[in-house]
Amino acid sequence: MAKKLLEVARNKIRLKHYSYQTEKTYLGWMKRYVLFHGKKHLKDMGKLEIEEFLTNLAVNRSVSPST
């Protein structure tokens, strides 16, 4: 995954003065999402890919919906 995406996100998170732990969490979820879809570019993904990712988390990873 291009570092540019994570750098842009990191900068926006820091501008909002979120905690370091929140930054790590958000960036981690972003990375998992992109890797789940085989490093497909974000501009080529939409609602279907989000639903697939969330379904995978709930069904295969037992992640709570509140997460």
N, C-alpha and C positions, 0 to 999 in steps of 0.2 A: 504494500500500500504506500502510496506517495506520502512522504512526510509533510508535504505542503498542506494537505487536508488537516492533519492533526495540529500542525502549527497554527493554522488559521483558527481552528476551534479553540486551541489553548489560549491564544491571544484574546479572543472574544470572552472566554470564561474569566480570564484575569481582569479584563476591563470591567466586568460585573462584580469583581471582588468576591468571587465564590471561594470557599475554603479549598485548600490543597487537596484534601480528601475527596471533595466533590469533583474537582478537576480530574483527578485520577479515575474516579468512577465513571464520569461521563466519557472520557477518552477511551476507557476500556470497553464500554458498551459500543461506542462508535467503531472501534477496531473489530470487535466480535461480529458486528453487523456486516461490515464490508467483507471480512474473511468468510463468513457464512455463505455469502453470495459469490464466492470465487473472485474477489477483488474487482467486481463489476463496478463501473463508475456510478457515482451517486445520481448523476443526471439521467442515467438510464434505468433508474429504479423508482418505484412508486408504492402505491397502496398494497399491491399484491405482494411485493417483497417484504414489506413491513409485516403483513399478516403471516407470511411464511416464517419469518424470523421469530415472531412472538409465539406462534403455534409450536414451533420447534422447542423454544424455551419452556413452554408450559408442559408439553407432552413428553419430550425426551430428556429434558434437563431438570424437571420438577421445580421450575422457578415460579415463585408466587406471583400472581397477577399484579399485586401491589408493588412489586419490584420494578 
